[in-house]
Amino acid sequence: MSIDEVIRLLQEIKDLGESGKETVSKAKSTAKKAKSVAKKVKRAPSAYNKYMKKKMAQLKKKHPRKKHAAIFKQAAKSWKRSPDRKRSMK
């Protein structure tokens, strides 16, 4: 639920009058939670995440019929030998 939707719901509840006081307080707490979630910043992907994304794309292109799990295992094994791994361990 977006912040704009929560604000719109709060306004509708206020229009209902006294019967919606409990609902208003619940909606306000929901709006606060939505704002705090919206403020969170995503963490930058690690060297492993970047490597796996690149390697998975290469392997899927090379082996389109192979199952995802098998390709993932292959990419994970290749991470052990990768120079990117050695740089990220420093």
Biopython code that builds the backbone (N, CA, C, O; Angstrom):
import numpy as np
from Bio.PDB.StructureBuilder import StructureBuilder

atoms = [
    (1, "MET", "N", (0.855, -1.170, 0.000)),
    (1, "MET", "CA", (0.000, 0.000, 0.000)),
    (1, "MET", "C", (0.899, 1.232, 0.000)),
    (1, "MET", "O", (1.808, 1.339, 0.824)),
    (2, "SER", "N", (0.653, 2.144, -0.906)),
    (2, "SER", "CA", (1.495, 3.337, -1.002)),
    (2, "SER", "C", (1.058, 4.382, 0.018)),
    (2, "SER", "O", (-0.025, 4.295, 0.598)),
    (3, "ILE", "N", (1.907, 5.350, 0.217)),
    (3, "ILE", "CA", (1.644, 6.415, 1.184)),
    (3, "ILE", "C", (0.428, 7.231, 0.755)),
    (3, "ILE", "O", (-0.382, 7.631, 1.592)),
    (4, "ASP", "N", (0.301, 7.476, -0.547)),
    (4, "ASP", "CA", (-0.844, 8.254, -1.049)),
    (4, "ASP", "C", (-2.160, 7.532, -0.761)),
    (4, "ASP", "O", (-3.158, 8.167, -0.420)),
    (5, "GLU", "N", (-2.159, 6.207, -0.899)),
    (5, "GLU", "CA", (-3.376, 5.443, -0.614)),
    (5, "GLU", "C", (-3.725, 5.514, 0.866)),
    (5, "GLU", "O", (-4.895, 5.639, 1.225)),
    (6, "VAL", "N", (-2.721, 5.436, 1.716)),
    (6, "VAL", "CA", (-2.956, 5.512, 3.154)),
    (6, "VAL", "C", (-3.526, 6.874, 3.525)),
    (6, "VAL", "O", (-4.459, 6.968, 4.322)),
    (7, "ILE", "N", (-2.965, 7.924, 2.948)),
    (7, "ILE", "CA", (-3.456, 9.277, 3.230)),
    (7, "ILE", "C", (-4.899, 9.434, 2.751)),
    (7, "ILE", "O", (-5.726, 10.040, 3.433)),
    (8, "ARG", "N", (-5.190, 8.884, 1.578)),
    (8, "ARG", "CA", (-6.564, 8.950, 1.056)),
    (8, "ARG", "C", (-7.526, 8.215, 1.985)),
    (8, "ARG", "O", (-8.628, 8.695, 2.247)),
    (9, "LEU", "N", (-7.111, 7.058, 2.478)),
    (9, "LEU", "CA", (-7.953, 6.300, 3.403)),
    (9, "LEU", "C", (-8.171, 7.054, 4.709)),
    (9, "LEU", "O", (-9.272, 7.046, 5.260)),
    (10, "LEU", "N", (-7.121, 7.706, 5.201)),
    (10, "LEU", "CA", (-7.267, 8.502, 6.412)),
    (10, "LEU", "C", (-8.299, 9.608, 6.227)),
    (10, "LEU", "O", (-9.116, 9.859, 7.113)),
    (11, "GLN", "N", (-8.257, 10.256, 5.089)),
    (11, "GLN", "CA", (-9.216, 11.331, 4.818)),
    (11, "GLN", "C", (-10.641, 10.786, 4.765)),
    (11, "GLN", "O", (-11.562, 11.405, 5.299)),
    (12, "GLU", "N", (-10.826, 9.647, 4.135)),
    (12, "GLU", "CA", (-12.162, 9.039, 4.064)),
    (12, "GLU", "C", (-12.663, 8.666, 5.457)),
    (12, "GLU", "O", (-13.844, 8.832, 5.759)),
    (13, "ILE", "N", (-11.773, 8.167, 6.295)),
    (13, "ILE", "CA", (-12.160, 7.771, 7.646)),
    (13, "ILE", "C", (-12.533, 8.997, 8.470)),
    (13, "ILE", "O", (-13.492, 8.960, 9.241)),
    (14, "LYS", "N", (-11.783, 10.078, 8.313)),
    (14, "LYS", "CA", (-12.112, 11.307, 9.029)),
    (14, "LYS", "C", (-13.492, 11.812, 8.637)),
    (14, "LYS", "O", (-14.227, 12.351, 9.465)),
    (15, "ASP", "N", (-13.836, 11.633, 7.364)),
    (15, "ASP", "CA", (-15.138, 12.063, 6.876)),
    (15, "ASP", "C", (-16.268, 11.238, 7.502)),
    (15, "ASP", "O", (-17.402, 11.711, 7.577)),
    (16, "LEU", "N", (-15.977, 10.026, 7.946)),
    (16, "LEU", "CA", (-16.992, 9.181, 8.566)),
    (16, "LEU", "C", (-17.439, 9.722, 9.920)),
    (16, "LEU", "O", (-18.571, 9.485, 10.341)),
    (17, "GLY", "N", (-16.568, 10.437, 10.592)),
    (17, "GLY", "CA", (-16.942, 11.042, 11.861)),
    (17, "GLY", "C", (-16.456, 10.264, 13.056)),
    (17, "GLY", "O", (-15.445, 9.566, 12.981)),
    (18, "GLU", "N", (-17.166, 10.380, 14.157)),
    (18, "GLU", "CA", (-16.768, 9.834, 15.443)),
    (18, "GLU", "C", (-16.694, 8.307, 15.459)),
    (18, "GLU", "O", (-15.901, 7.745, 16.214)),
    (19, "SER", "N", (-17.485, 7.637, 14.661)),
    (19, "SER", "CA", (-17.527, 6.177, 14.696)),
    (19, "SER", "C", (-16.225, 5.538, 14.211)),
    (19, "SER", "O", (-16.007, 4.346, 14.427)),
    (20, "GLY", "N", (-15.377, 6.300, 13.570)),
    (20, "GLY", "CA", (-14.164, 5.723, 13.016)),
    (20, "GLY", "C", (-12.892, 6.083, 13.762)),
    (20, "GLY", "O", (-11.813, 6.031, 13.172)),
    (21, "LYS", "N", (-12.977, 6.451, 15.061)),
    (21, "LYS", "CA", (-11.791, 6.886, 15.810)),
    (21, "LYS", "C", (-10.753, 5.769, 15.923)),
    (21, "LYS", "O", (-9.560, 6.011, 15.740)),
    (22, "GLU", "N", (-11.198, 4.554, 16.221)),
    (22, "GLU", "CA", (-10.257, 3.436, 16.326)),
    (22, "GLU", "C", (-9.598, 3.162, 14.983)),
    (22, "GLU", "O", (-8.398, 2.898, 14.903)),
    (23, "THR", "N", (-10.386, 3.228, 13.954)),
    (23, "THR", "CA", (-9.867, 2.969, 12.620)),
    (23, "THR", "C", (-8.862, 4.036, 12.218)),
    (23, "THR", "O", (-7.871, 3.743, 11.550)),
    (24, "VAL", "N", (-9.120, 5.277, 12.625)),
    (24, "VAL", "CA", (-8.208, 6.372, 12.313)),
    (24, "VAL", "C", (-6.851, 6.125, 12.967)),
    (24, "VAL", "O", (-5.811, 6.315, 12.337)),
    (25, "SER", "N", (-6.863, 5.704, 14.226)),
    (25, "SER", "CA", (-5.595, 5.468, 14.911)),
    (25, "SER", "C", (-4.836, 4.317, 14.263)),
    (25, "SER", "O", (-3.612, 4.376, 14.149)),
    (26, "LYS", "N", (-5.539, 3.272, 13.839)),
    (26, "LYS", "CA", (-4.896, 2.161, 13.141)),
    (26, "LYS", "C", (-4.321, 2.623, 11.802)),
    (26, "LYS", "O", (-3.216, 2.239, 11.418)),
    (27, "ALA", "N", (-5.083, 3.443, 11.109)),
    (27, "ALA", "CA", (-4.628, 3.938, 9.809)),
    (27, "ALA", "C", (-3.411, 4.841, 9.960)),
    (27, "ALA", "O", (-2.518, 4.826, 9.112)),
    (28, "LYS", "N", (-3.367, 5.629, 11.034)),
    (28, "LYS", "CA", (-2.216, 6.500, 11.268)),
    (28, "LYS", "C", (-0.967, 5.673, 11.519)),
    (28, "LYS", "O", (0.106, 5.989, 11.004)),
    (29, "SER", "N", (-1.103, 4.614, 12.310)),
    (29, "SER", "CA", (0.070, 3.769, 12.573)),
    (29, "SER", "C", (0.523, 3.073, 11.293)),
    (29, "SER", "O", (1.720, 2.896, 11.069)),
    (30, "THR", "N", (-0.431, 2.680, 10.459)),
    (30, "THR", "CA", (-0.089, 2.071, 9.175)),
    (30, "THR", "C", (0.630, 3.074, 8.283)),
    (30, "THR", "O", (1.578, 2.715, 7.584)),
    (31, "ALA", "N", (0.189, 4.321, 8.302)),
    (31, "ALA", "CA", (0.826, 5.361, 7.499)),
    (31, "ALA", "C", (2.258, 5.602, 7.964)),
    (31, "ALA", "O", (3.153, 5.795, 7.140)),
    (32, "LYS", "N", (2.484, 5.594, 9.288)),
    (32, "LYS", "CA", (3.834, 5.779, 9.810)),
    (32, "LYS", "C", (4.739, 4.636, 9.368)),
    (32, "LYS", "O", (5.889, 4.857, 8.988)),
    (33, "LYS", "N", (4.216, 3.416, 9.420)),
    (33, "LYS", "CA", (4.996, 2.255, 8.993)),
    (33, "LYS", "C", (5.324, 2.360, 7.503)),
    (33, "LYS", "O", (6.444, 2.063, 7.087)),
    (34, "ALA", "N", (4.353, 2.781, 6.712)),
    (34, "ALA", "CA", (4.577, 2.906, 5.275)),
    (34, "ALA", "C", (5.655, 3.939, 4.980)),
    (34, "ALA", "O", (6.474, 3.742, 4.082)),
    (35, "LYS", "N", (5.662, 5.034, 5.723)),
    (35, "LYS", "CA", (6.685, 6.063, 5.525)),
    (35, "LYS", "C", (8.060, 5.536, 5.898)),
    (35, "LYS", "O", (9.035, 5.801, 5.195)),
    (36, "SER", "N", (8.150, 4.793, 6.997)),
    (36, "SER", "CA", (9.455, 4.272, 7.415)),
    (36, "SER", "C", (9.972, 3.239, 6.421)),
    (36, "SER", "O", (11.176, 3.166, 6.175)),
    (37, "VAL", "N", (9.079, 2.447, 5.853)),
    (37, "VAL", "CA", (9.487, 1.471, 4.844)),
    (37, "VAL", "C", (9.965, 2.184, 3.583)),
    (37, "VAL", "O", (10.929, 1.757, 2.948)),
    (38, "ALA", "N", (9.293, 3.261, 3.229)),
    (38, "ALA", "CA", (9.659, 4.009, 2.033)),
    (38, "ALA", "C", (11.029, 4.676, 2.189)),
    (38, "ALA", "O", (11.721, 4.889, 1.194)),
    (39, "LYS", "N", (11.429, 5.006, 3.416)),
    (39, "LYS", "CA", (12.690, 5.686, 3.649)),
    (39, "LYS", "C", (13.889, 4.744, 3.604)),
    (39, "LYS", "O", (15.016, 5.199, 3.411)),
    (40, "LYS", "N", (13.672, 3.442, 3.779)),
    (40, "LYS", "CA", (14.779, 2.496, 3.805)),
    (40, "LYS", "C", (15.512, 2.499, 2.476)),
    (40, "LYS", "O", (14.901, 2.552, 1.409)),
    (41, "VAL", "N", (16.820, 2.441, 2.562)),
    (41, "VAL", "CA", (17.663, 2.463, 1.380)),
    (41, "VAL", "C", (18.192, 1.062, 1.136)),
    (41, "VAL", "O", (18.634, 0.384, 2.064)),
    (42, "LYS", "N", (18.145, 0.631, -0.124)),
    (42, "LYS", "CA", (18.658, -0.687, -0.459)),
    (42, "LYS", "C", (20.165, -0.703, -0.348)),
    (42, "LYS", "O", (20.838, 0.271, -0.685)),
    (43, "ARG", "N", (20.683, -1.811, 0.125)),
    (43, "ARG", "CA", (22.119, -1.989, 0.238)),
    (43, "ARG", "C", (22.699, -2.281, -1.140)),
    (43, "ARG", "O", (22.038, -2.894, -1.978)),
    (44, "ALA", "N", (23.906, -1.851, -1.372)),
    (44, "ALA", "CA", (24.570, -2.098, -2.655)),
    (44, "ALA", "C", (24.864, -3.587, -2.790)),
    (44, "ALA", "O", (25.186, -4.243, -1.799)),
    (45, "PRO", "N", (24.757, -4.130, -4.004)),
    (45, "PRO", "CA", (25.028, -5.562, -4.179)),
    (45, "PRO", "C", (26.501, -5.878, -3.920)),
    (45, "PRO", "O", (27.392, -5.091, -4.239)),
    (46, "SER", "N", (26.727, -7.045, -3.338)),
    (46, "SER", "CA", (28.090, -7.465, -3.032)),
    (46, "SER", "C", (28.782, -7.940, -4.313)),
    (46, "SER", "O", (28.161, -8.058, -5.369)),
    (47, "ALA", "N", (30.072, -8.206, -4.190)),
    (47, "ALA", "CA", (30.831, -8.716, -5.335)),
    (47, "ALA", "C", (30.247, -10.055, -5.794)),
    (47, "ALA", "O", (30.185, -10.333, -6.992)),
    (48, "TYR", "N", (29.820, -10.880, -4.834)),
    (48, "TYR", "CA", (29.206, -12.176, -5.151)),
    (48, "TYR", "C", (27.914, -11.979, -5.944)),
    (48, "TYR", "O", (27.692, -12.654, -6.950)),
    (49, "ASN", "N", (27.064, -11.056, -5.493)),
    (49, "ASN", "CA", (25.802, -10.793, -6.187)),
    (49, "ASN", "C", (26.029, -10.333, -7.621)),
    (49, "ASN", "O", (25.358, -10.789, -8.546)),
    (50, "LYS", "N", (26.983, -9.428, -7.789)),
    (50, "LYS", "CA", (27.288, -8.929, -9.129)),
    (50, "LYS", "C", (27.818, -10.047, -10.024)),
    (50, "LYS", "O", (27.413, -10.180, -11.179)),
    (51, "TYR", "N", (28.733, -10.849, -9.472)),
    (51, "TYR", "CA", (29.320, -11.949, -10.227)),
    (51, "TYR", "C", (28.245, -12.955, -10.641)),
    (51, "TYR", "O", (28.186, -13.373, -11.797)),
    (52, "MET", "N", (27.390, -13.341, -9.676)),
    (52, "MET", "CA", (26.366, -14.348, -9.958)),
    (52, "MET", "C", (25.375, -13.847, -11.017)),
    (52, "MET", "O", (24.955, -14.619, -11.879)),
    (53, "LYS", "N", (25.010, -12.600, -10.962)),
    (53, "LYS", "CA", (24.080, -12.055, -11.947)),
    (53, "LYS", "C", (24.679, -12.136, -13.351)),
    (53, "LYS", "O", (24.014, -12.544, -14.303)),
    (54, "LYS", "N", (25.951, -11.737, -13.457)),
    (54, "LYS", "CA", (26.631, -11.758, -14.753)),
    (54, "LYS", "C", (26.824, -13.194, -15.241)),
    (54, "LYS", "O", (26.552, -13.505, -16.400)),
    (55, "LYS", "N", (27.296, -14.061, -14.348)),
    (55, "LYS", "CA", (27.595, -15.447, -14.717)),
    (55, "LYS", "C", (26.312, -16.218, -15.055)),
    (55, "LYS", "O", (26.305, -17.014, -15.994)),
    (56, "MET", "N", (25.244, -15.994, -14.313)),
    (56, "MET", "CA", (23.965, -16.670, -14.574)),
    (56, "MET", "C", (23.449, -16.299, -15.969)),
    (56, "MET", "O", (22.958, -17.159, -16.701)),
    (57, "ALA", "N", (23.559, -15.039, -16.327)),
    (57, "ALA", "CA", (23.108, -14.602, -17.650)),
    (57, "ALA", "C", (23.913, -15.287, -18.745)),
    (57, "ALA", "O", (23.357, -15.721, -19.754)),
    (58, "GLN", "N", (25.230, -15.382, -18.543)),
    (58, "GLN", "CA", (26.087, -16.045, -19.532)),
    (58, "GLN", "C", (25.722, -17.520, -19.668)),
    (58, "GLN", "O", (25.589, -18.037, -20.777)),
    (59, "LEU", "N", (25.560, -18.191, -18.528)),
    (59, "LEU", "CA", (25.271, -19.628, -18.559)),
    (59, "LEU", "C", (23.883, -19.925, -19.130)),
    (59, "LEU", "O", (23.703, -20.920, -19.833)),
    (60, "LYS", "N", (22.910, -19.074, -18.833)),
    (60, "LYS", "CA", (21.561, -19.284, -19.374)),
    (60, "LYS", "C", (21.543, -19.107, -20.880)),
    (60, "LYS", "O", (20.815, -19.799, -21.591)),
    (61, "LYS", "N", (22.351, -18.176, -21.358)),
    (61, "LYS", "CA", (22.446, -17.962, -22.802)),
    (61, "LYS", "C", (23.117, -19.164, -23.467)),
    (61, "LYS", "O", (22.719, -19.591, -24.551)),
    (62, "LYS", "N", (24.139, -19.699, -22.802)),
    (62, "LYS", "CA", (24.900, -20.817, -23.339)),
    (62, "LYS", "C", (24.121, -22.135, -23.255)),
    (62, "LYS", "O", (24.214, -22.970, -24.155)),
    (63, "HIS", "N", (23.349, -22.320, -22.166)),
    (63, "HIS", "CA", (22.580, -23.552, -21.929)),
    (63, "HIS", "C", (21.118, -23.207, -21.635)),
    (63, "HIS", "O", (20.697, -23.262, -20.479)),
    (64, "PRO", "N", (20.333, -22.849, -22.670)),
    (64, "PRO", "CA", (18.958, -22.388, -22.422)),
    (64, "PRO", "C", (18.013, -23.458, -21.875)),
    (64, "PRO", "O", (17.019, -23.119, -21.233)),
    (65, "ARG", "N", (18.294, -24.722, -22.110)),
    (65, "ARG", "CA", (17.383, -25.778, -21.660)),
    (65, "ARG", "C", (17.729, -26.329, -20.278)),
    (65, "ARG", "O", (16.963, -27.105, -19.707)),
    (66, "LYS", "N", (18.859, -25.935, -19.753)),
    (66, "LYS", "CA", (19.298, -26.434, -18.454)),
    (66, "LYS", "C", (18.456, -25.801, -17.344)),
    (66, "LYS", "O", (18.037, -24.649, -17.459)),
    (67, "LYS", "N", (18.212, -26.549, -16.280)),
    (67, "LYS", "CA", (17.417, -26.041, -15.158)),
    (67, "LYS", "C", (18.174, -24.952, -14.407)),
    (67, "LYS", "O", (19.404, -24.925, -14.376)),
    (68, "HIS", "N", (17.398, -24.057, -13.803)),
    (68, "HIS", "CA", (17.960, -22.918, -13.074)),
    (68, "HIS", "C", (18.874, -23.394, -11.939)),
    (68, "HIS", "O", (19.959, -22.844, -11.748)),
    (69, "ALA", "N", (18.446, -24.400, -11.195)),
    (69, "ALA", "CA", (19.228, -24.885, -10.055)),
    (69, "ALA", "C", (20.593, -25.399, -10.502)),
    (69, "ALA", "O", (21.599, -25.147, -9.838)),
    (70, "ALA", "N", (20.632, -26.107, -11.609)),
    (70, "ALA", "CA", (21.895, -26.645, -12.116)),
    (70, "ALA", "C", (22.825, -25.510, -12.555)),
    (70, "ALA", "O", (24.028, -25.544, -12.297)),
    (71, "ILE", "N", (22.256, -24.517, -13.216)),
    (71, "ILE", "CA", (23.051, -23.368, -13.660)),
    (71, "ILE", "C", (23.578, -22.600, -12.447)),
    (71, "ILE", "O", (24.721, -22.145, -12.448)),
    (72, "PHE", "N", (22.756, -22.458, -11.427)),
    (72, "PHE", "CA", (23.158, -21.742, -10.221)),
    (72, "PHE", "C", (24.319, -22.458, -9.537)),
    (72, "PHE", "O", (25.279, -21.819, -9.106)),
    (73, "LYS", "N", (24.232, -23.783, -9.437)),
    (73, "LYS", "CA", (25.313, -24.560, -8.828)),
    (73, "LYS", "C", (26.616, -24.374, -9.603)),
    (73, "LYS", "O", (27.685, -24.207, -9.017)),
    (74, "GLN", "N", (26.505, -24.408, -10.912)),
    (74, "GLN", "CA", (27.689, -24.245, -11.762)),
    (74, "GLN", "C", (28.307, -22.861, -11.554)),
    (74, "GLN", "O", (29.526, -22.728, -11.448)),
    (75, "ALA", "N", (27.462, -21.839, -11.496)),
    (75, "ALA", "CA", (27.957, -20.473, -11.297)),
    (75, "ALA", "C", (28.591, -20.327, -9.914)),
    (75, "ALA", "O", (29.621, -19.668, -9.775)),
    (76, "ALA", "N", (27.988, -20.932, -8.895)),
    (76, "ALA", "CA", (28.520, -20.851, -7.544)),
    (76, "ALA", "C", (29.889, -21.535, -7.446)),
    (76, "ALA", "O", (30.786, -21.046, -6.759)),
    (77, "LYS", "N", (30.037, -22.656, -8.129)),
    (77, "LYS", "CA", (31.324, -23.342, -8.128)),
    (77, "LYS", "C", (32.387, -22.490, -8.813)),
    (77, "LYS", "O", (33.535, -22.440, -8.369)),
    (78, "SER", "N", (32.003, -21.831, -9.882)),
    (78, "SER", "CA", (32.973, -21.004, -10.599)),
    (78, "SER", "C", (33.366, -19.775, -9.775)),
    (78, "SER", "O", (34.435, -19.207, -9.996)),
    (79, "TRP", "N", (32.519, -19.355, -8.830)),
    (79, "TRP", "CA", (32.840, -18.221, -7.964)),
    (79, "TRP", "C", (34.082, -18.529, -7.120)),
    (79, "TRP", "O", (34.882, -17.637, -6.840)),
    (80, "LYS", "N", (34.240, -19.791, -6.718)),
    (80, "LYS", "CA", (35.386, -20.174, -5.892)),
    (80, "LYS", "C", (36.716, -19.902, -6.600)),
    (80, "LYS", "O", (37.712, -19.564, -5.960)),
    (81, "ARG", "N", (36.719, -20.053, -7.922)),
    (81, "ARG", "CA", (37.937, -19.855, -8.696)),
    (81, "ARG", "C", (38.053, -18.444, -9.279)),
    (81, "ARG", "O", (39.053, -18.117, -9.918)),
    (82, "SER", "N", (37.067, -17.636, -9.068)),
    (82, "SER", "CA", (37.003, -16.317, -9.690)),
    (82, "SER", "C", (38.002, -15.327, -9.086)),
    (82, "SER", "O", (38.201, -15.308, -7.871)),
    (83, "PRO", "N", (38.626, -14.510, -9.929)),
    (83, "PRO", "CA", (39.505, -13.456, -9.400)),
    (83, "PRO", "C", (38.708, -12.369, -8.659)),
    (83, "PRO", "O", (39.254, -11.671, -7.804)),
    (84, "ASP", "N", (37.418, -12.231, -8.990)),
    (84, "ASP", "CA", (36.572, -11.260, -8.282)),
    (84, "ASP", "C", (36.447, -11.639, -6.806)),
    (84, "ASP", "O", (36.396, -10.770, -5.936)),
    (85, "ARG", "N", (36.399, -12.932, -6.536)),
    (85, "ARG", "CA", (36.279, -13.417, -5.159)),
    (85, "ARG", "C", (37.528, -13.048, -4.370)),
    (85, "ARG", "O", (37.447, -12.590, -3.230)),
    (86, "LYS", "N", (38.662, -13.251, -4.982)),
    (86, "LYS", "CA", (39.925, -12.965, -4.291)),
    (86, "LYS", "C", (40.049, -11.484, -3.967)),
    (86, "LYS", "O", (40.593, -11.110, -2.927)),
    (87, "ARG", "N", (39.538, -10.637, -4.871)),
    (87, "ARG", "CA", (39.573, -9.189, -4.620)),
    (87, "ARG", "C", (38.616, -8.793, -3.508)),
    (87, "ARG", "O", (38.903, -7.886, -2.726)),
    (88, "SER", "N", (37.475, -9.476, -3.437)),
    (88, "SER", "CA", (36.484, -9.116, -2.428)),
    (88, "SER", "C", (36.879, -9.595, -1.030)),
    (88, "SER", "O", (36.341, -9.108, -0.035)),
    (89, "MET", "N", (37.817, -10.548, -0.946)),
    (89, "MET", "CA", (38.236, -11.106, 0.339)),
    (89, "MET", "C", (39.276, -10.237, 1.055)),
    (89, "MET", "O", (39.557, -10.447, 2.235)),
    (90, "LYS", "N", (39.838, -9.275, 0.347)),
    (90, "LYS", "CA", (40.897, -8.439, 0.940)),
    (90, "LYS", "C", (40.378, -7.530, 2.002)),
    (90, "LYS", "O", (41.144, -6.768, 2.592)),
]
sb = StructureBuilder()
sb.init_structure("model")
sb.init_model(0)
sb.init_chain("A")
sb.init_seg("    ")
for serial, (resi, resn, name, xyz) in enumerate(atoms, 1):
    if name == "N":
        sb.init_residue(resn, " ", resi, " ")
    sb.init_atom(name, np.array(xyz, "f"), 0.0, 1.0, " ", f" {name:<3s}", serial, name[0])
structure = sb.get_structure()
